[in-house]
Amino acid sequence: QVQLVESGGGSVQPGGSLSLSCAASGSDFSIYAMGWYRQAPGKQRELVARIISGGETNLTDSVKGRFTITRDNTKNTVYLQMNSLRPEDTAVYYCNADLLLRVDYRFEARQYWGQGTQVTVSS
């Protein structure tokens, strides 16, 4: 099996910065894409940023120019650098991984989620 362990997050004033990281651990898997989603109170979970194995990134419009997603394939770790944070960025942020997991003698597509980490932007 695979586990996603998140770190980072916390509280910051508007205009501040925070960084998140998420490491995938386990065995017999190959990651295709990793990303971050967020869910604010009373709202649906939404994609924030995603990066595929080749390095191509996808960020939601509201964070473009402020957030950067990077990935270290050697460590199976994805990072989210969040700058110029706004109160509307307040949410629980979840790490997500799309991967191939070896089950018996074949590989199966699986999706995993982290436990979530709180990001609060407030003055």
N, C-alpha and C positions, 0 to 999 in steps of 0.2 A: 504494500500500500504506500501511498504518498501522503505526506503532511506538509502543509504550508504554515510557516511560522512568521508572523508579522512583528515588526518592531517600529518604534517611532510614534508619531502623533503627539497629542497633547493640546495645550491651550496657548494661544498667541493673540496679540492685538492685531487689528486690521493693518494690513501692509507688511506684516511680518512673514517669516518663512518657517517651514517645517519640512522634514524629510521622513519618508516612510521606506521601509525595506521589507522584503518578503523572500524567504528562502524555502525552496522545496527540498524535502529530504525523503529518502526511501531508496528503493532499488528497482532495477529493471524498468526504467521509464525513460521516455524521450519527450522533452517539452517542445510543443509547437508554438504556443503563444502564452504570454503572461500579461496580466493587466490589473487595473484597479477599478473597482466600482465603489459607489458611495450611496448611502441611504440616509436621508434627513427625516426627522420625525414627521409622520403623516404623508410621506412621499414614497414613490416607488424607487427601487434600486436602479441606479443609472450608471452607464459606463463613463468613466473619467478618462482613462488612457489605456492603451493596449500596445504591446510590442510583440512582433512575431520573430521567429528564429533568425530570419534574414536581416533583422534590424529595422524593418519598416514599422513606423509608429502611426497610431491613430489617437487623436485627442478630441474630446468634445469641445465644441466651439467656445464655451464659456471659460475654458481654462487655457486655451491657446495663447501663447506668449507669456504665460505665467507659470505653468507646470511643465516639467520635463520628465519623461520616462526613459529609463535606461535599463540595460540588462547585462549581467555578467553570466555568460553561458557556462563558464567553467565552474561557477559556484551555484548554478541554477537559482540565481537571485535576481529579483527585479527591484528597482528603486524608483521612487517618485519624489522629485524635488518640487516643492510647492512654494512659490514666491508671490509676493503681492497678494497675500491672502485677504479674502473678503468675508464678511459675516455669512454670506450665502454659501460659502464653502463648508460651513459647519455641517458635519455628518459623521456617521460611522463609515469608515473606509475598509473595504474588503479586498483582499488579494484573490486573484483568480488565475487558474492555470488550465490550459487545454493541452493534454498530453496523450501519448500512446503508452499504455501500460502492458507489460508482458504478462499474459495469463496463460499458463501452461505453455503451449508451443506457438502461440499467436499473440499479436498485439491488438489491444482494444483501445478505442478512443474513450477517454474519460475526462471529466471536468472536476476540478477540486476548488474548494473555497477555504480561505483563512478564517480565523475566528472573529476578525474585525477589530479595528482600533479607532478610538474616538479622536476626531479633530474638531476643536472648538475655536472659533475666531470671534472674539468679543473684546470690546473696550471696557 
